[in-house]
Amino acid sequence: MPYSFPSILVNGRDVEIREIIEGKIVAQSSFEASLFSFIQLWNSPVDSFMQQTSGSTGTPKSIAIT
């Protein structure tokens, strides 16, 4: 699948989208692990998945992303 951008800047380092999706990149923090997991799910064949909101405007909640 072609991507609009071949990589993203994460915590000051250039990370290839392909490496994230293929599970070839090692997360250096819990934030990165969460981000990489989201990107893998977003690009997977599943129709929907659950994600946790930040709670910045109230209590954090689980939401379904379809």
N, C-alpha and C positions, 0 to 999 in steps of 0.2 A: 504494500500500500504506500503510495507516495504521500509525503507529509509537506505541509506548507513551509515548514522550517526543518532542516535536518538535525538541529540541536537546540537546546535551551540553556540559559545561564542559570545555574543553581549554586547558591552560596559562593559565587565568584569563580565557578569552574564551568566550562563548556561541556555539556553532557549530550551525547547523541540520543535522539528519540529511539532509534532502532535498537541501541544497546539496552535501553530501559525496557522496551517491550520484550526483548529476547532474554531479559534477566541477566545480562552480562555485566551490569554496572553494580558496584557495591555502594550502598548508602553509607554516608559518613555521619549521619545523625538521625534521630527519630523523625525529624521533619522530612528529610530526604526519603526515608523509608516509606513514610505515609504518601508523599508525592509520587514516588515511583509506583507504589501499589495502585494509586488512583489512575495513573496513566496506563498501566497494564490492564486494569479493569475496563477503562474507557475504550481501549482498543481490542478487547476480547469479544468473542462472539455472543456473550450473554446479552439478553434483552434488557436487564435491569440489575442494579446492585444497590446496596445500602451504603450511605455515607453519613458521617456525623457532622452536624453544623458546628460552627465555632462557639456559639453562645454569646456572641458579642452584643446582642440586643435582648438577651434573656437566657433561659435555661437551654443548654445544648440539647439537640434532638437528633434522632436518626431519621433520615429522609431517603426515599427511594428515588434513584436516578434512572430514567428510562431513555 
